[in-house]
């Protein structure tokens, strides 16, 4: 059931489809995306860059990617009562 198309053409089309799927799979594994309250620090070959709000491709063994939280942090600061201002 080749519909008049030689078998070699079907093999070539199948190999092209397989190669395209393999390339897409590799790129999907390399893609890193920053969350809504996160920044990615990508450094290594090619310099350092900060990625906020979107994604980027990180090449393993050449670049390193670290996540940095941009969440608002709050903490209480207690006044130290033992300190007295100096009078000059």
HELIX and SHEET records of a PDB file:
HELIX    1   1 UNK A    7  UNK A   30  1                                  24    
SHEET    1   A 2 UNK A  31  UNK A  33  0                                        
SHEET    2   A 2 UNK A  55  UNK A  57 -1                                        
SHEET    1   B 3 UNK A  49  UNK A  52  0                                        
SHEET    2   B 3 UNK A  38  UNK A  44 -1                                        
SHEET    3   B 3 UNK A  63  UNK A  69 -1                                        
END                                                                             
